[in-house]
Structure formats: C-alpha cells, structure tokens
C-alpha cells in the first residue's frame, strides 16, 4: 500500500499543508502558514482530535435529540471536520460551509473529498457577507470557526455580526463560536457582552487553566434564545482528556464584568497567540 505523502500548496491566504498522521491510516492535519487549522480522519469522521472541536461537538450533540437531522451553517471551512461530524452523527442534515479562501476549499475538496450524499455544500464567500444575505430563520445551528491565520477577523466580532447571526437562526436555534484569548481576556469578555446583548442565554466552555489566565487557549461560546443543556455539556466536557468548565448565568456575568458590546466601528481582530503557540485546543 502506498504511503500517503504531505501536500503543500499556495492558497488565497497563505500556504496550506496537508500532513498525514502516521498513527491513523487516512487522517490528516491541515495547517495554513504553519498554524494548525483542522484535523480530519476520513475513516472516522466522529473522531475530533482538537479539544476545541470536541467541545463544539458536545454542543452539536446536545442541541437536539440524538440523530435528528439539522440544517447547519458553518462559517469557516478548514478540512470540513465539523461538517463531516454532523453528517455522520445526524444523517440527512443539510449543511452549508462558507469559506473565504477559494484555493483552500479546492485543496480540501480534491485531497480530502466528501462522501457522496453528504448533504454538505461548499461556498467560497466572505462569512459576514453571506450571513447578511442569507434567508432569515433558515438554520438550526450556526457554527462560527473563522480564523485568518490565528486570529478571528475584526468584522466577525461585532454587534452587527451577532445580529446577522441571530437573524438567520430559527426560533430555538443555537449560535456556536470558537475563539482564542488569554488574560486579561479583554477580547473574550467583549465577545460575551456582544452575544449577551443579542441572545437571552450564553454559555462559555473553556479549560480551567485558560480561565485562570495560565495560558492562551480556545473558548467555545454558545448562545440561544432558550436554555442550553448545560448539565449534559458539563458531563461531556468533564470526561474529555483535557476537561473543561461550563460557565453560565451569574458566574458568566461576573466573568464578563463591565465589558461592553462591540460596535462595528470599534471592532478589532482577536489577539494573536504568543510565539510558538496556536489557539487550537
């Protein structure tokens, strides 16, 4: 059997590399300009290697009864790890993936093709522009996992973007956001305040070491106009290799503190990771 070989290609926003995992026969790591973006196992799409991806997976598992198909919009494509996960765990789901880097989409479609009948449609477009033109009340879940290199672009961090997200969600829909920050959490707190301005319920999932300010890392936020199943989320995240905390209610409001929602004119990109570290979980 031929051993898989790494693939390197110039894409729209840098150099993308696909590197095979020597321990898993058809698993690949995607990096862009050296920053890890995605990990996917084509033979085991429910295997989520990155901790942040597992936390998003836990939210996806708890937003509706097990196995129920969902309409999902993914902002940010990477190697399509999470769309593949939803297709495997919720067969019959309809999913749209919006990725600004057309070259990256082409590379992934060519080298890591989707199975026939996956229900996943790929779109080369800006995430904010897509949100603002998408039909209202059209999706059950919106996953925002957009990084330009290692930073969330500024135009995806504002109140205007959060309101656009809320508009496309159906009643009872859930908005899931992946971002990265470190103490003093100026960016994370501003994002919590922004989501809380638009949605009735917000939840934060992150490692205790990150929340204590010991290191830079990922935070997964979930927001909705209904209570989320935080008990189930807490059980699932506690059983991970790197357990996470689930914060909501008064504790989350205390963490957010005096942070204010971000206006479009004040929006900034998320902070970059310290040298040698990437916010991938």
C-alpha positions as MATLAB code, in Angstrom:
seq = 'XXXXXXXXXXXXXXXXXXXXXXXXXXXXXXXXXXXXXXXXXXXXXXXXXXXXXXXXXXXXXXXXXXXXXXXXXXXXXXXXXXXXXXXXXXXXXXXXXXXXXXXXXXXXXXXXXXXXXXXXXXXXXXXXXXXXXXXXXXXXXXXXXXXXXXXXXXXXXXXXXXXXXXXXXXXXXXXXXXXXXXXXXXXXXXXXXXXXXXXXXXXXXXXXXXXXXXXXXXXXXXXXXXXXXXXXXXXXXXXXXXXXXXXXXXXXXXXXXXXXXXXXXXXXXXXXXXXXXXXXX';
ca = [
       0.000    0.000    0.000;
       1.323    3.439   -0.968;
       2.131    5.633    1.991;
       0.337    8.999    1.936;
       2.600   11.947    1.298;
       2.318   15.539    2.518;
       0.727   18.091    0.209;
       1.759   21.757    0.153;
       0.011   24.361   -1.949;
      -0.276   28.115   -2.194;
      -3.871   29.137   -1.468;
      -5.534   32.544   -1.417;
      -4.407   33.460    2.085;
      -1.071   31.716    2.545;
       0.466   28.282    2.162;
      -1.653   25.302    3.106;
      -0.153   21.951    4.029;
      -1.847   18.604    4.481;
       0.261   16.232    6.581;
      -0.697   12.571    7.098;
      -0.923   11.175   10.611;
       1.441    8.207   10.839;
      -0.759    6.600   13.518;
      -4.095    6.781   11.667;
      -4.267    5.476    8.100;
      -6.430    8.184    6.473;
      -6.085   11.052    8.947;
      -4.657   14.454    8.049;
      -3.564   17.661    9.732;
      -4.210   20.893    7.841;
      -2.019   23.923    8.540;
      -2.019   27.360    6.922;
       1.233   29.302    7.188;
       2.280   26.889    9.930;
      -0.811   27.412   12.104;
      -2.819   24.209   12.684;
      -6.326   24.658   11.281;
      -8.007   21.259   11.201;
      -7.545   17.560   11.796;
      -9.734   15.052    9.993;
      -9.870   11.267    9.864;
     -11.632   10.246    6.665;
     -12.342    6.765    8.047;
     -13.621    8.028   11.397;
     -15.386   11.393   10.930;
     -16.639   11.347   14.520;
     -13.038   11.450   15.782;
     -12.387   15.049   16.855;
      -8.691   15.418   17.602;
      -8.594   19.055   18.708;
     -10.081   19.821   22.111;
     -11.999   22.860   20.900;
     -13.578   20.754   18.128;
     -14.715   18.188   20.691;
     -16.338   20.953   22.724;
     -18.198   22.204   19.679;
     -19.138   18.580   19.013;
     -20.591   18.324   22.508;
     -22.765   21.366   21.851;
     -23.873   19.942   18.497;
     -24.755   16.664   20.224;
     -26.966   18.391   22.796;
     -28.875   20.972   20.744;
     -31.494   18.413   19.674;
     -32.406   14.802   20.254;
     -29.768   12.291   19.195;
     -29.620   11.606   15.466;
     -32.144   14.259   14.434;
     -31.118   15.912   11.143;
     -30.315   19.617   11.368;
     -29.803   22.497    8.984;
     -26.353   23.855    9.860;
     -24.386   26.824    8.547;
     -20.628   26.704    9.102;
     -18.623   29.915    8.800;
     -15.055   28.763    8.186;
     -14.267   25.541    6.389;
     -10.809   24.205    7.159;
     -10.726   20.497    6.378;
     -14.506   20.265    6.973;
     -14.049   18.386   10.239;
     -17.252   19.571   11.900;
     -19.479   19.272    8.817;
     -18.250   15.674    8.423;
     -19.016   15.093   12.118;
     -22.593   16.345   11.767;
     -23.107   14.288    8.598;
     -22.005   11.166   10.497;
     -23.890   11.795   13.743;
     -27.026   13.339   12.214;
     -27.561   11.692    8.793;
     -29.817   13.651    6.489;
     -28.635   17.027    7.776;
     -28.322   19.850    5.265;
     -25.145   21.873    5.705;
     -23.627   24.911    4.049;
     -19.938   25.713    4.544;
     -18.757   29.261    3.830;
     -15.001   29.710    3.408;
     -13.353   32.885    2.096;
     -10.296   31.051    0.762;
     -11.369   29.518   -2.558;
      -7.961   27.880   -3.016;
      -8.217   26.159    0.347;
     -11.702   24.871   -0.464;
     -10.360   23.453   -3.710;
      -7.427   21.754   -2.000;
      -9.637   20.101    0.606;
     -12.252   19.021   -1.935;
      -9.520   17.471   -4.102;
      -7.397   15.766   -1.454;
      -9.972   15.044    1.263;
     -13.168   14.530   -0.751;
     -16.563   14.407    0.890;
     -18.517   11.160    0.656;
     -21.316   11.035   -1.888;
     -24.635   12.193   -0.492;
     -23.047   14.002    2.455;
     -25.532   16.875    2.253;
     -22.631   19.351    2.562;
     -22.472   22.283    0.122;
     -19.304   24.393   -0.166;
     -19.324   28.128   -0.878;
     -16.368   30.450   -1.469;
     -17.533   33.701    0.119;
     -16.935   36.139    2.968;
     -18.643   34.912    6.137;
     -20.180   38.258    7.145;
     -21.445   38.968    3.631;
     -23.013   35.506    3.467;
     -24.723   35.999    6.823;
     -26.197   39.316    5.787;
     -27.631   37.911    2.549;
     -28.826   34.521    3.856;
     -32.562   33.948    4.357;
     -33.936   34.722    7.799;
     -34.942   31.804   10.061;
     -33.152   29.344    7.766;
     -30.820   27.280   10.002;
     -30.974   25.352   13.257;
     -27.301   25.840   14.160;
     -24.691   28.391   13.131;
     -21.046   27.476   13.795;
     -18.527   30.330   13.516;
     -14.960   28.994   13.425;
     -13.226   31.593   11.295;
      -9.539   32.333   11.704;
      -7.410   34.399    9.368;
      -4.170   32.647   10.260;
      -4.502   32.531   14.051;
      -6.894   35.486   14.524;
     -10.647   35.971   14.204;
     -11.182   38.775   11.654;
     -12.489   42.044   13.118;
     -15.664   42.228   11.026;
     -16.848   38.959   12.589;
     -16.560   40.202   16.180;
     -19.151   42.995   16.279;
     -22.731   43.501   17.376;
     -23.754   43.826   13.738;
     -22.376   40.367   13.020;
     -24.086   38.889   16.084;
     -27.403   40.381   14.989;
     -26.928   38.966   11.497;
     -26.283   35.552   13.073;
     -29.418   35.818   15.189;
     -31.474   36.727   12.113;
     -30.594   33.565   10.180;
     -31.295   31.250   13.118;
     -34.705   29.699   13.550;
     -36.527   30.097   16.881;
     -34.676   27.786   19.265;
     -31.576   27.854   17.082;
     -28.061   27.870   18.567;
     -25.064   30.006   17.649;
     -21.651   28.422   18.410;
     -18.447   30.458   18.276;
     -14.826   29.372   18.591;
     -12.262   31.996   19.561;
      -8.991   32.260   21.458;
      -7.680   34.657   24.086;
      -5.563   34.965   27.239;
      -5.665   37.005   30.445;
      -6.859   39.699   30.973;
      -9.477   38.408   28.471;
     -10.365   41.781   27.001;
     -11.411   40.174   23.723;
     -13.260   37.193   25.237;
     -15.213   39.409   27.618;
     -16.170   41.767   24.797;
     -17.472   38.818   22.771;
     -19.514   37.539   25.709;
     -21.013   41.015   26.167;
     -21.774   41.209   22.448;
     -23.586   37.870   22.363;
     -25.448   38.644   25.601;
     -26.772   41.838   24.012;
     -28.445   39.787   21.263;
     -29.240   36.388   22.793;
     -31.086   35.543   26.003;
     -28.759   32.691   27.006;
     -24.976   32.432   26.710;
     -22.595   29.657   27.764;
     -18.797   29.556   27.916;
     -16.757   26.346   27.640;
     -13.017   26.507   28.302;
     -10.212   24.774   30.162;
      -9.729   25.890   33.776;
      -6.066   26.717   33.062;
      -7.151   29.120   30.334;
      -9.810   30.759   32.521;
      -7.286   31.160   35.330;
      -5.042   33.080   32.969;
      -2.261   30.500   32.928;
      -2.094   30.164   29.156;
      -3.505   31.281   25.832;
      -6.244   28.985   24.603;
      -9.601   28.421   22.992;
     -13.000   29.336   24.330;
     -16.208   27.983   22.837;
     -19.259   30.200   23.245;
     -22.843   29.094   22.668;
     -25.812   31.452   22.515;
     -29.545   30.996   22.028;
     -32.975   32.295   22.969;
     -33.600   29.176   25.039;
     -31.795   27.402   27.861;
     -28.992   25.127   26.718;
     -28.435   21.705   28.280;
     -25.514   22.771   30.430;
     -25.765   19.701   32.664;
     -25.152   17.441   29.668;
     -22.406   19.745   28.414;
     -20.707   19.675   31.817;
     -20.767   15.860   31.910;
     -19.344   15.560   28.428;
     -16.620   18.171   28.820;
     -15.589   16.748   32.191;
     -14.867   13.384   30.573;
     -12.532   14.783   27.910;
      -8.790   14.214   28.025;
      -8.439   17.884   28.944;
     -11.585   18.622   30.961;
     -13.275   21.973   30.513;
     -15.545   24.127   32.644;
     -19.026   25.185   31.571;
     -19.977   28.654   32.788;
     -23.370   30.347   32.565;
     -25.701   32.671   34.447;
     -24.399   34.771   37.316;
     -20.882   33.301   37.167;
     -20.606   34.166   33.491;
     -21.964   37.677   34.039;
     -19.356   38.147   36.760;
     -16.615   36.975   34.399;
     -17.853   39.333   31.672;
     -17.763   42.216   34.146;
     -18.023   45.710   32.711;
     -17.203   44.690   29.129;
     -19.408   46.338   26.532;
     -20.794   45.028   23.224;
     -18.507   45.741   20.274;
     -19.754   48.216   17.677;
     -18.689   47.755   14.065;
     -16.573   50.887   14.156;
     -14.715   49.630   17.243;
     -14.223   46.010   16.165;
     -10.737   44.512   16.252;
      -9.368   41.094   15.377;
      -8.818   38.616   18.182;
      -5.346   38.636   19.759;
      -2.703   36.514   18.131;
      -1.190   33.634   20.091;
       2.165   34.032   21.794;
       5.192   32.832   19.842;
       5.110   29.099   19.235;
       1.539   28.628   20.457;
      -1.581   28.287   18.398;
      -5.161   28.640   19.631;
      -6.353   25.239   18.510;
      -7.013   23.499   21.812;
];
